[in-house]
Structure formats: structure tokens, C-alpha cells
């Protein structure tokens, strides 16, 4: 897994169900990441996969 760190960051607010928020926290903890880092990683992976399909 590659995690890119950027100095140019933007704060966002998400509303999640309790179940999804709990799953996010559990996944992040098990991987030793913050929730923000995990979401960033998932988005970057998805972007990479989408670009490869083109």
C-alpha cells in the first residue's frame, strides 16, 4: 500500500451511519492508520484502478 502525503490538504466533513463509522474505525485501527489516511488510501486506489481501465 502506498500512502501519499501532501502539504496541500482540505478539511471535509462526512456523515456516516454508526455501523459504517464503526467499520471505518475498526479497519483503520487494524491497519495502524488514521481514518483520514485510510479513506485517502482507498480513494487513491480507486482512482488508480479507474485510470487503468481507460
PDB file of N, H, CA, C and O in Angstrom:
ATOM      1  N   UNK A   1       0.844  -1.170   0.000  1.00  0.00           N
ATOM      2  CA  UNK A   1       0.000   0.000   0.000  1.00  0.00           C
ATOM      3  C   UNK A   1       0.891   1.234   0.000  1.00  0.00           C
ATOM      4  O   UNK A   1       1.848   1.320   0.769  1.00  0.00           O
ATOM      5  N   UNK A   2       0.571   2.177  -0.858  1.00  0.00           N
ATOM      6  H   UNK A   2      -0.207   2.107  -1.482  1.00  0.00           H
ATOM      7  CA  UNK A   2       1.316   3.422  -0.936  1.00  0.00           C
ATOM      8  C   UNK A   2       0.425   4.536  -0.420  1.00  0.00           C
ATOM      9  O   UNK A   2      -0.705   4.703  -0.880  1.00  0.00           O
ATOM     10  N   UNK A   3       0.932   5.291   0.529  1.00  0.00           N
ATOM     11  H   UNK A   3       1.849   5.156   0.902  1.00  0.00           H
ATOM     12  CA  UNK A   3       0.192   6.433   1.066  1.00  0.00           C
ATOM     13  C   UNK A   3       0.954   7.684   0.700  1.00  0.00           C
ATOM     14  O   UNK A   3       2.108   7.864   1.090  1.00  0.00           O
ATOM     15  N   UNK A   4       0.300   8.544  -0.051  1.00  0.00           N
ATOM     16  H   UNK A   4      -0.638   8.398  -0.367  1.00  0.00           H
ATOM     17  CA  UNK A   4       0.920   9.796  -0.460  1.00  0.00           C
ATOM     18  C   UNK A   4       0.574  10.877   0.550  1.00  0.00           C
ATOM     19  O   UNK A   4      -0.585  11.019   0.942  1.00  0.00           O
ATOM     20  N   UNK A   5       1.560  11.626   0.964  1.00  0.00           N
ATOM     21  H   UNK A   5       2.501  11.510   0.646  1.00  0.00           H
ATOM     22  CA  UNK A   5       1.348  12.707   1.921  1.00  0.00           C
ATOM     23  C   UNK A   5       1.491  14.027   1.186  1.00  0.00           C
ATOM     24  O   UNK A   5       2.465  14.247   0.467  1.00  0.00           O
ATOM     25  N   UNK A   6       0.535  14.884   1.368  1.00  0.00           N
ATOM     26  H   UNK A   6      -0.257  14.705   1.953  1.00  0.00           H
ATOM     27  CA  UNK A   6       0.545  16.176   0.700  1.00  0.00           C
ATOM     28  C   UNK A   6       0.455  17.281   1.742  1.00  0.00           C
ATOM     29  O   UNK A   6      -0.244  17.151   2.748  1.00  0.00           O
ATOM     30  N   UNK A   7       1.158  18.350   1.491  1.00  0.00           N
ATOM     31  H   UNK A   7       1.726  18.456   0.674  1.00  0.00           H
ATOM     32  CA  UNK A   7       1.046  19.511   2.375  1.00  0.00           C
ATOM     33  C   UNK A   7      -0.196  20.324   2.070  1.00  0.00           C
ATOM     34  O   UNK A   7      -0.639  21.125   2.893  1.00  0.00           O
ATOM     35  N   UNK A   8      -0.757  20.119   0.890  1.00  0.00           N
ATOM     36  H   UNK A   8      -0.397  19.468   0.221  1.00  0.00           H
ATOM     37  CA  UNK A   8      -1.951  20.840   0.459  1.00  0.00           C
ATOM     38  C   UNK A   8      -3.174  20.006   0.827  1.00  0.00           C
ATOM     39  O   UNK A   8      -3.585  19.133   0.062  1.00  0.00           O
ATOM     40  N   UNK A   9      -3.747  20.269   1.976  1.00  0.00           N
ATOM     41  H   UNK A   9      -3.414  20.978   2.597  1.00  0.00           H
ATOM     42  CA  UNK A   9      -4.866  19.469   2.469  1.00  0.00           C
ATOM     43  C   UNK A   9      -6.106  20.329   2.635  1.00  0.00           C
ATOM     44  O   UNK A   9      -6.024  21.538   2.849  1.00  0.00           O
ATOM     45  N   UNK A  10      -7.258  19.676   2.531  1.00  0.00           N
ATOM     46  H   UNK A  10      -7.325  18.694   2.358  1.00  0.00           H
ATOM     47  CA  UNK A  10      -8.534  20.357   2.717  1.00  0.00           C
ATOM     48  C   UNK A  10      -9.362  19.544   3.696  1.00  0.00           C
ATOM     49  O   UNK A  10      -9.495  18.329   3.543  1.00  0.00           O
ATOM     50  N   UNK A  11      -9.900  20.185   4.667  1.00  0.00           N
ATOM     51  H   UNK A  11      -9.792  21.172   4.791  1.00  0.00           H
ATOM     52  CA  UNK A  11     -10.730  19.509   5.666  1.00  0.00           C
ATOM     53  C   UNK A  11     -12.139  19.323   5.099  1.00  0.00           C
ATOM     54  O   UNK A  11     -12.716  20.247   4.525  1.00  0.00           O
ATOM     55  N   UNK A  12     -12.680  18.115   5.269  1.00  0.00           N
ATOM     56  H   UNK A  12     -12.211  17.365   5.735  1.00  0.00           H
ATOM     57  CA  UNK A  12     -14.048  17.818   4.817  1.00  0.00           C
ATOM     58  C   UNK A  12     -14.818  17.175   5.962  1.00  0.00           C
ATOM     59  O   UNK A  12     -14.233  16.607   6.885  1.00  0.00           O
ATOM     60  N   UNK A  13     -16.118  17.273   5.886  1.00  0.00           N
ATOM     61  H   UNK A  13     -16.594  17.734   5.136  1.00  0.00           H
ATOM     62  CA  UNK A  13     -16.963  16.658   6.900  1.00  0.00           C
ATOM     63  C   UNK A  13     -17.820  15.596   6.217  1.00  0.00           C
ATOM     64  O   UNK A  13     -18.400  15.844   5.160  1.00  0.00           O
ATOM     65  N   UNK A  14     -17.895  14.417   6.822  1.00  0.00           N
ATOM     66  H   UNK A  14     -17.423  14.216   7.681  1.00  0.00           H
ATOM     67  CA  UNK A  14     -18.701  13.321   6.301  1.00  0.00           C
ATOM     68  C   UNK A  14     -19.751  12.944   7.326  1.00  0.00           C
ATOM     69  O   UNK A  14     -19.523  13.047   8.531  1.00  0.00           O
ATOM     70  N   UNK A  15     -20.898  12.508   6.843  1.00  0.00           N
ATOM     71  H   UNK A  15     -21.084  12.424   5.864  1.00  0.00           H
ATOM     72  CA  UNK A  15     -21.912  11.956   7.717  1.00  0.00           C
ATOM     73  C   UNK A  15     -22.063  10.490   7.347  1.00  0.00           C
ATOM     74  O   UNK A  15     -22.393  10.154   6.210  1.00  0.00           O
ATOM     75  N   UNK A  16     -21.819   9.621   8.322  1.00  0.00           N
ATOM     76  H   UNK A  16     -21.551   9.893   9.246  1.00  0.00           H
ATOM     77  CA  UNK A  16     -21.872   8.183   8.107  1.00  0.00           C
ATOM     78  C   UNK A  16     -22.837   7.559   9.105  1.00  0.00           C
ATOM     79  O   UNK A  16     -23.075   8.106  10.181  1.00  0.00           O
ATOM     80  N   UNK A  17     -23.386   6.412   8.737  1.00  0.00           N
ATOM     81  H   UNK A  17     -23.193   5.967   7.863  1.00  0.00           H
ATOM     82  CA  UNK A  17     -24.179   5.681   9.719  1.00  0.00           C
ATOM     83  C   UNK A  17     -23.232   5.195  10.808  1.00  0.00           C
ATOM     84  O   UNK A  17     -22.024   5.102  10.589  1.00  0.00           O
ATOM     85  N   UNK A  18     -23.775   4.888  11.971  1.00  0.00           N
ATOM     86  H   UNK A  18     -24.756   4.963  12.149  1.00  0.00           H
ATOM     87  CA  UNK A  18     -22.944   4.395  13.070  1.00  0.00           C
ATOM     88  C   UNK A  18     -22.215   3.125  12.651  1.00  0.00           C
ATOM     89  O   UNK A  18     -21.039   2.948  12.969  1.00  0.00           O
ATOM     90  N   UNK A  19     -22.905   2.247  11.943  1.00  0.00           N
ATOM     91  H   UNK A  19     -23.861   2.390  11.685  1.00  0.00           H
ATOM     92  CA  UNK A  19     -22.297   0.987  11.511  1.00  0.00           C
ATOM     93  C   UNK A  19     -21.095   1.235  10.589  1.00  0.00           C
ATOM     94  O   UNK A  19     -20.042   0.619  10.757  1.00  0.00           O
ATOM     95  N   UNK A  20     -21.260   2.136   9.620  1.00  0.00           N
ATOM     96  H   UNK A  20     -22.115   2.636   9.485  1.00  0.00           H
ATOM     97  CA  UNK A  20     -20.165   2.439   8.695  1.00  0.00           C
ATOM     98  C   UNK A  20     -19.025   3.129   9.431  1.00  0.00           C
ATOM     99  O   UNK A  20     -17.859   2.819   9.187  1.00  0.00           O
ATOM    100  N   UNK A  21     -19.340   4.057  10.324  1.00  0.00           N
ATOM    101  H   UNK A  21     -20.287   4.309  10.522  1.00  0.00           H
ATOM    102  CA  UNK A  21     -18.306   4.754  11.092  1.00  0.00           C
ATOM    103  C   UNK A  21     -17.530   3.774  11.973  1.00  0.00           C
ATOM    104  O   UNK A  21     -16.309   3.878  12.095  1.00  0.00           O
ATOM    105  N   UNK A  22     -18.231   2.833  12.581  1.00  0.00           N
ATOM    106  H   UNK A  22     -19.223   2.749  12.482  1.00  0.00           H
ATOM    107  CA  UNK A  22     -17.562   1.823  13.409  1.00  0.00           C
ATOM    108  C   UNK A  22     -16.661   0.934  12.561  1.00  0.00           C
ATOM    109  O   UNK A  22     -15.548   0.605  12.972  1.00  0.00           O
ATOM    110  N   UNK A  23     -17.136   0.541  11.376  1.00  0.00           N
ATOM    111  H   UNK A  23     -18.040   0.808  11.042  1.00  0.00           H
ATOM    112  CA  UNK A  23     -16.325  -0.277  10.470  1.00  0.00           C
ATOM    113  C   UNK A  23     -15.082   0.481  10.012  1.00  0.00           C
ATOM    114  O   UNK A  23     -13.992  -0.087   9.938  1.00  0.00           O
ATOM    115  N   UNK A  24     -15.251   1.755   9.708  1.00  0.00           N
ATOM    116  H   UNK A  24     -16.136   2.217   9.768  1.00  0.00           H
ATOM    117  CA  UNK A  24     -14.122   2.580   9.292  1.00  0.00           C
ATOM    118  C   UNK A  24     -13.078   2.641  10.405  1.00  0.00           C
ATOM    119  O   UNK A  24     -11.888   2.458  10.152  1.00  0.00           O
ATOM    120  N   UNK A  25     -13.514   2.892  11.614  1.00  0.00           N
ATOM    121  H   UNK A  25     -14.481   3.041  11.820  1.00  0.00           H
ATOM    122  CA  UNK A  25     -12.592   2.979  12.744  1.00  0.00           C
ATOM    123  C   UNK A  25     -11.887   1.645  12.985  1.00  0.00           C
ATOM    124  O   UNK A  25     -10.682   1.616  13.236  1.00  0.00           O
ATOM    125  N   UNK A  26     -12.633   0.539  12.908  1.00  0.00           N
ATOM    126  H   UNK A  26     -13.611   0.562  12.704  1.00  0.00           H
ATOM    127  CA  UNK A  26     -12.048  -0.794  13.118  1.00  0.00           C
ATOM    128  C   UNK A  26     -11.005  -1.096  12.042  1.00  0.00           C
ATOM    129  O   UNK A  26      -9.924  -1.595  12.355  1.00  0.00           O
ATOM    130  N   UNK A  27     -11.316  -0.798  10.772  1.00  0.00           N
ATOM    131  H   UNK A  27     -12.193  -0.392  10.517  1.00  0.00           H
ATOM    132  CA  UNK A  27     -10.374  -1.032   9.681  1.00  0.00           C
ATOM    133  C   UNK A  27      -9.122  -0.188   9.842  1.00  0.00           C
ATOM    134  O   UNK A  27      -8.009  -0.682   9.662  1.00  0.00           O
ATOM    135  N   UNK A  28      -9.297   1.076  10.177  1.00  0.00           N
ATOM    136  H   UNK A  28     -10.201   1.477  10.323  1.00  0.00           H
ATOM    137  CA  UNK A  28      -8.155   1.976  10.333  1.00  0.00           C
ATOM    138  C   UNK A  28      -7.243   1.490  11.463  1.00  0.00           C
ATOM    139  O   UNK A  28      -6.023   1.443  11.304  1.00  0.00           O
ATOM    140  N   UNK A  29      -7.829   1.134  12.588  1.00  0.00           N
ATOM    141  H   UNK A  29      -8.820   1.171  12.717  1.00  0.00           H
ATOM    142  CA  UNK A  29      -7.029   0.660  13.730  1.00  0.00           C
ATOM    143  C   UNK A  29      -6.272  -0.611  13.377  1.00  0.00           C
ATOM    144  O   UNK A  29      -5.103  -0.758  13.734  1.00  0.00           O
ATOM    145  N   UNK A  30      -6.930  -1.532  12.678  1.00  0.00           N
ATOM    146  H   UNK A  30      -7.879  -1.414  12.388  1.00  0.00           H
ATOM    147  CA  UNK A  30      -6.282  -2.802  12.356  1.00  0.00           C
ATOM    148  C   UNK A  30      -5.114  -2.615  11.390  1.00  0.00           C
ATOM    149  O   UNK A  30      -4.196  -3.434  11.349  1.00  0.00           O
ATOM    150  N   UNK A  31      -5.155  -1.528  10.612  1.00  0.00           N
ATOM    151  H   UNK A  31      -5.900  -0.862  10.646  1.00  0.00           H
ATOM    152  CA  UNK A  31      -4.080  -1.250   9.654  1.00  0.00           C
ATOM    153  C   UNK A  31      -3.063  -0.251  10.204  1.00  0.00           C
ATOM    154  O   UNK A  31      -2.068   0.049   9.544  1.00  0.00           O
ATOM    155  N   UNK A  32      -3.308   0.257  11.395  1.00  0.00           N
ATOM    156  H   UNK A  32      -4.117   0.012  11.931  1.00  0.00           H
ATOM    157  CA  UNK A  32      -2.396   1.218  12.005  1.00  0.00           C
ATOM    158  C   UNK A  32      -2.431   2.576  11.332  1.00  0.00           C
ATOM    159  O   UNK A  32      -1.427   3.287  11.296  1.00  0.00           O
ATOM    160  N   UNK A  33      -3.602   2.935  10.794  1.00  0.00           N
ATOM    161  H   UNK A  33      -4.418   2.357  10.823  1.00  0.00           H
ATOM    162  CA  UNK A  33      -3.753   4.209  10.089  1.00  0.00           C
ATOM    163  C   UNK A  33      -4.816   5.059  10.765  1.00  0.00           C
ATOM    164  O   UNK A  33      -5.649   4.557  11.520  1.00  0.00           O
ATOM    165  N   UNK A  34      -4.773   6.344  10.481  1.00  0.00           N
ATOM    166  H   UNK A  34      -4.096   6.752   9.868  1.00  0.00           H
ATOM    167  CA  UNK A  34      -5.879   7.204  10.892  1.00  0.00           C
ATOM    168  C   UNK A  34      -7.036   6.954   9.927  1.00  0.00           C
ATOM    169  O   UNK A  34      -6.842   6.415   8.838  1.00  0.00           O
ATOM    170  N   UNK A  35      -8.219   7.343  10.329  1.00  0.00           N
ATOM    171  H   UNK A  35      -8.377   7.782  11.214  1.00  0.00           H
ATOM    172  CA  UNK A  35      -9.380   7.197   9.431  1.00  0.00           C
ATOM    173  C   UNK A  35      -9.167   8.015   8.162  1.00  0.00           C
ATOM    174  O   UNK A  35      -9.514   7.571   7.068  1.00  0.00           O
ATOM    175  N   UNK A  36      -8.607   9.187   8.307  1.00  0.00           N
ATOM    176  H   UNK A  36      -8.325   9.547   9.196  1.00  0.00           H
ATOM    177  CA  UNK A  36      -8.332  10.050   7.161  1.00  0.00           C
ATOM    178  C   UNK A  36      -7.348   9.394   6.193  1.00  0.00           C
ATOM    179  O   UNK A  36      -7.549   9.419   4.979  1.00  0.00           O
ATOM    180  N   UNK A  37      -6.286   8.810   6.742  1.00  0.00           N
ATOM    181  H   UNK A  37      -6.123   8.790   7.729  1.00  0.00           H
ATOM    182  CA  UNK A  37      -5.280   8.154   5.895  1.00  0.00           C
ATOM    183  C   UNK A  37      -5.883   6.951   5.176  1.00  0.00           C
ATOM    184  O   UNK A  37      -5.566   6.706   4.012  1.00  0.00           O
ATOM    185  N   UNK A  38      -6.740   6.206   5.850  1.00  0.00           N
ATOM    186  H   UNK A  38      -6.997   6.406   6.795  1.00  0.00           H
ATOM    187  CA  UNK A  38      -7.365   5.045   5.226  1.00  0.00           C
ATOM    188  C   UNK A  38      -8.296   5.464   4.093  1.00  0.00           C
ATOM    189  O   UNK A  38      -8.260   4.869   3.015  1.00  0.00           O
ATOM    190  N   UNK A  39      -9.115   6.463   4.317  1.00  0.00           N
ATOM    191  H   UNK A  39      -9.144   6.946   5.192  1.00  0.00           H
ATOM    192  CA  UNK A  39     -10.018   6.944   3.265  1.00  0.00           C
ATOM    193  C   UNK A  39      -9.213   7.467   2.088  1.00  0.00           C
ATOM    194  O   UNK A  39      -9.551   7.193   0.937  1.00  0.00           O
ATOM    195  N   UNK A  40      -8.147   8.218   2.362  1.00  0.00           N
ATOM    196  H   UNK A  40      -7.872   8.441   3.297  1.00  0.00           H
ATOM    197  CA  UNK A  40      -7.279   8.732   1.293  1.00  0.00           C
ATOM    198  C   UNK A  40      -6.692   7.580   0.491  1.00  0.00           C
ATOM    199  O   UNK A  40      -6.656   7.629  -0.739  1.00  0.00           O
ATOM    200  N   UNK A  41      -6.237   6.552   1.180  1.00  0.00           N
ATOM    201  H   UNK A  41      -6.266   6.512   2.179  1.00  0.00           H
ATOM    202  CA  UNK A  41      -5.667   5.386   0.508  1.00  0.00           C
ATOM    203  C   UNK A  41      -6.701   4.710  -0.390  1.00  0.00           C
ATOM    204  O   UNK A  41      -6.399   4.361  -1.531  1.00  0.00           O
ATOM    205  N   UNK A  42      -7.914   4.526   0.119  1.00  0.00           N
ATOM    206  H   UNK A  42      -8.159   4.809   1.046  1.00  0.00           H
ATOM    207  CA  UNK A  42      -8.981   3.890  -0.667  1.00  0.00           C
ATOM    208  C   UNK A  42      -9.309   4.712  -1.920  1.00  0.00           C
ATOM    209  O   UNK A  42      -9.488   4.158  -3.005  1.00  0.00           O
ATOM    210  N   UNK A  43      -9.384   6.022  -1.758  1.00  0.00           N
ATOM    211  H   UNK A  43      -9.239   6.471  -0.877  1.00  0.00           H
ATOM    212  CA  UNK A  43      -9.694   6.885  -2.902  1.00  0.00           C
ATOM    213  C   UNK A  43      -8.567   6.827  -3.930  1.00  0.00           C
ATOM    214  O   UNK A  43      -8.828   6.746  -5.131  1.00  0.00           O
ATOM    215  N   UNK A  44      -7.319   6.868  -3.469  1.00  0.00           N
ATOM    216  H   UNK A  44      -7.107   6.934  -2.494  1.00  0.00           H
ATOM    217  CA  UNK A  44      -6.181   6.785  -4.394  1.00  0.00           C
ATOM    218  C   UNK A  44      -6.154   5.450  -5.130  1.00  0.00           C
ATOM    219  O   UNK A  44      -5.861   5.414  -6.325  1.00  0.00           O
ATOM    220  N   UNK A  45      -6.456   4.347  -4.435  1.00  0.00           N
ATOM    221  H   UNK A  45      -6.695   4.376  -3.464  1.00  0.00           H
ATOM    222  CA  UNK A  45      -6.505   3.036  -5.071  1.00  0.00           C
ATOM    223  C   UNK A  45      -7.602   3.001  -6.128  1.00  0.00           C
ATOM    224  O   UNK A  45      -7.395   2.487  -7.227  1.00  0.00           O
ATOM    225  N   UNK A  46      -8.765   3.547  -5.795  1.00  0.00           N
ATOM    226  H   UNK A  46      -8.933   3.965  -4.903  1.00  0.00           H
ATOM    227  CA  UNK A  46      -9.886   3.570  -6.731  1.00  0.00           C
ATOM    228  C   UNK A  46      -9.557   4.406  -7.961  1.00  0.00           C
ATOM    229  O   UNK A  46      -9.890   4.029  -9.085  1.00  0.00           O
ATOM    230  N   UNK A  47      -8.906   5.537  -7.743  1.00  0.00           N
ATOM    231  H   UNK A  47      -8.636   5.843  -6.831  1.00  0.00           H
ATOM    232  CA  UNK A  47      -8.519   6.410  -8.855  1.00  0.00           C
ATOM    233  C   UNK A  47      -7.541   5.685  -9.771  1.00  0.00           C
ATOM    234  O   UNK A  47      -7.652   5.757 -10.995  1.00  0.00           O
ATOM    235  N   UNK A  48      -6.579   4.983  -9.164  1.00  0.00           N
ATOM    236  H   UNK A  48      -6.489   4.925  -8.170  1.00  0.00           H
ATOM    237  CA  UNK A  48      -5.581   4.240  -9.937  1.00  0.00           C
ATOM    238  C   UNK A  48      -6.246   3.153 -10.768  1.00  0.00           C
ATOM    239  O   UNK A  48      -5.922   2.985 -11.944  1.00  0.00           O
ATOM    240  N   UNK A  49      -7.187   2.402 -10.159  1.00  0.00           N
ATOM    241  H   UNK A  49      -7.450   2.538  -9.204  1.00  0.00           H
ATOM    242  CA  UNK A  49      -7.900   1.344 -10.874  1.00  0.00           C
ATOM    243  C   UNK A  49      -8.735   1.926 -12.016  1.00  0.00           C
ATOM    244  O   UNK A  49      -8.796   1.344 -13.099  1.00  0.00           O
ATOM    245  N   UNK A  50      -9.371   3.063 -11.779  1.00  0.00           N
ATOM    246  H   UNK A  50      -9.321   3.536 -10.899  1.00  0.00           H
ATOM    247  CA  UNK A  50     -10.187   3.699 -12.825  1.00  0.00           C
ATOM    248  C   UNK A  50      -9.334   4.141 -14.005  1.00  0.00           C
ATOM    249  O   UNK A  50      -9.740   4.003 -15.158  1.00  0.00           O
ATOM    250  N   UNK A  51      -8.152   4.673 -13.715  1.00  0.00           N
ATOM    251  H   UNK A  51      -7.822   4.786 -12.778  1.00  0.00           H
ATOM    252  CA  UNK A  51      -7.250   5.109 -14.785  1.00  0.00           C
ATOM    253  C   UNK A  51      -6.739   3.928 -15.596  1.00  0.00           C
ATOM    254  O   UNK A  51      -6.529   4.052 -16.802  1.00  0.00           O
ATOM    255  N   UNK A  52      -6.539   2.790 -14.952  1.00  0.00           N
ATOM    256  H   UNK A  52      -6.710   2.689 -13.972  1.00  0.00           H
ATOM    257  CA  UNK A  52      -6.042   1.607 -15.650  1.00  0.00           C
ATOM    258  C   UNK A  52      -7.105   1.026 -16.586  1.00  0.00           C
ATOM    259  O   UNK A  52      -6.764   0.391 -17.584  1.00  0.00           O
ATOM    260  N   UNK A  53      -8.380   1.233 -16.279  1.00  0.00           N
ATOM    261  H   UNK A  53      -8.657   1.749 -15.469  1.00  0.00           H
ATOM    262  CA  UNK A  53      -9.474   0.718 -17.093  1.00  0.00           C
ATOM    263  C   UNK A  53      -9.660   1.523 -18.369  1.00  0.00           C
ATOM    264  O   UNK A  53     -10.292   1.046 -19.312  1.00  0.00           O
ATOM    265  N   UNK A  54      -9.120   2.739 -18.413  1.00  0.00           N
ATOM    266  H   UNK A  54      -8.607   3.127 -17.646  1.00  0.00           H
ATOM    267  CA  UNK A  54      -9.303   3.605 -19.586  1.00  0.00           C
ATOM    268  C   UNK A  54      -8.479   3.141 -20.738  1.00  0.00           C
ATOM    269  O   UNK A  54      -8.511   3.753 -21.806  1.00  0.00           O
TER     270      UNK A  54
END
